[in-house]
């Protein structure tokens, strides 16, 4: 994992602005295995990794 707190902060700003990547959200739903509480966490991780590349 190469993302750091800066990248996590950018993702939180995007979420607060209602900017959500639907493809990554679907991937987060798959990774969460149906646990609603973890969907946002997986999304933040996936998006942070995408930003840091």
FENMOGI-V502975 format. One line per field, one symbol per residue. burial: I if it has 9 or more other ideal C-beta (glycine too) atoms within 8 Angstrom, else O. A space follows every 10 residues. Layout:
burial: ???
//
This chain:
burial: OOIOOOIIOI IIOIIOOOOI OOOIIOIIIO OIOOOOOOIO IIIIIIIIII IIO
//
